[in-house]
Amino acid sequence: MTNKIDPIKLKAAAEHLEWVCQQYPNEEKVQGLYKALQPMIEDAKAGAIQKPIEDRFKLPFRWAVSSEGMLSQFVDPDVEAAYVQFGVELEGGLTEQEKRSLEKMEAYRATLVKKAQSDA
């Protein structure tokens, strides 16, 4: 975890998560998540969050979203992706090691896609 909140990125992630949740007005799971996160979303939009959260499991529903796939069926727009991005920004962004790991995974994914296309 880095030690500094980027208020612009956090606000953008909060606004995006709010918008995504609003696209599912009749989905109890999504609205429950939105209701639980609304105070944090509002604080993030107002620039009131100055320090990153230190315990990622203080973010409501973290276990249910990351381990149980609670929101995996809501993909257009993607609630889980918006939630994860908001959580990342609340933690102060990705570390350099996390960024390198993501780059490696993306490069590997690209080679798999290229191989699958050439095999087809």
C-alpha positions in Angstrom: 0.0 0.0 0.0 1.2 3.5 -0.7 0.8 6.1 2.0 -1.1 8.8 0.2 -4.6 9.2 -1.1 -4.9 10.7 -4.5 -8.1 12.7 -4.0 -8.8 13.1 -7.7 -8.6 9.3 -8.4 -10.5 8.5 -5.2 -13.3 11.0 -6.1 -13.5 9.5 -9.7 -13.7 6.0 -8.3 -16.4 7.0 -5.8 -18.4 8.7 -8.5 -18.1 5.7 -10.8 -19.1 3.2 -8.2 -22.1 5.4 -7.3 -23.1 5.6 -10.9 -22.7 1.8 -11.4 -24.8 1.0 -8.4 -27.5 3.3 -9.6 -27.8 1.3 -12.7 -29.2 -1.6 -10.7 -32.1 0.1 -8.7 -34.0 -3.1 -8.1 -31.1 -5.4 -7.2 -31.1 -6.0 -3.5 -27.4 -7.0 -3.3 -26.2 -4.0 -5.2 -28.4 -1.6 -3.3 -27.3 -3.1 0.0 -23.7 -2.6 -1.0 -24.4 1.0 -2.1 -26.2 1.8 1.1 -23.3 0.4 3.2 -20.8 2.4 1.1 -22.7 5.6 0.8 -21.0 7.4 3.7 -17.6 6.5 2.3 -18.6 7.5 -1.2 -19.9 10.9 0.0 -16.7 11.5 2.0 -14.5 10.5 -1.0 -16.5 12.8 -3.3 -16.1 15.7 -0.8 -12.4 15.1 -0.4 -12.8 14.3 3.3 -10.7 11.1 3.2 -7.1 12.1 3.8 -5.5 8.8 4.9 -5.7 5.4 3.3 -7.5 2.6 5.1 -5.0 0.3 6.6 -7.1 -2.8 6.9 -8.7 -3.6 3.6 -11.4 -5.7 5.4 -12.8 -2.5 6.9 -14.3 -1.8 3.6 -17.9 -3.1 3.8 -18.6 -6.4 1.9 -14.9 -6.9 1.1 -14.9 -10.6 2.0 -18.2 -11.2 0.2 -17.1 -9.5 -3.0 -13.6 -10.8 -3.2 -14.0 -14.3 -1.9 -17.6 -15.2 -2.5 -18.3 -13.4 -5.8 -21.3 -11.7 -4.4 -21.5 -9.2 -7.3 -20.1 -11.3 -10.1 -23.4 -11.5 -12.1 -23.6 -7.6 -12.4 -21.3 -7.0 -15.3 -22.8 -4.4 -17.6 -21.8 -2.1 -16.0 -19.4 -4.1 -13.8 -20.2 -3.5 -10.1 -17.4 -5.7 -8.8 -14.7 -3.9 -10.9 -16.0 -0.5 -9.7 -16.0 -1.7 -6.1 -12.5 -3.0 -6.4 -11.2 0.2 -8.0 -12.8 2.2 -5.2 -11.2 -0.1 -2.6 -7.8 0.3 -4.3 -8.0 4.1 -4.2 -9.1 4.0 -0.5 -6.0 2.0 0.2 -3.8 4.7 -1.4 -3.5 3.1 -4.8 -1.4 0.1 -6.0 2.1 -0.4 -4.9 4.9 -0.6 -7.5 5.1 -4.4 -6.8 1.3 -4.7 -7.5 1.6 -2.7 -10.7 4.4 -4.9 -11.9 2.4 -8.1 -11.1 -0.6 -6.7 -13.0 1.6 -5.9 -16.0 3.0 -9.4 -16.0 -0.4 -10.9 -15.8 -1.7 -8.7 -18.6 1.3 -9.7 -20.8 0.7 -13.3 -20.1 -3.0 -13.0 -20.9 -2.2 -11.2 -24.1 0.1 -14.1 -25.2 -2.7 -16.6 -24.4 -5.2 -14.6 -26.5 -2.7 -14.4 -29.3 -2.0 -18.1 -29.2 -5.7 -19.0 -29.1 -6.3 -16.8 -32.1 -3.4 -18.3 -34.1 -4.7 -21.9 -33.2 -8.2 -21.1 -34.4 
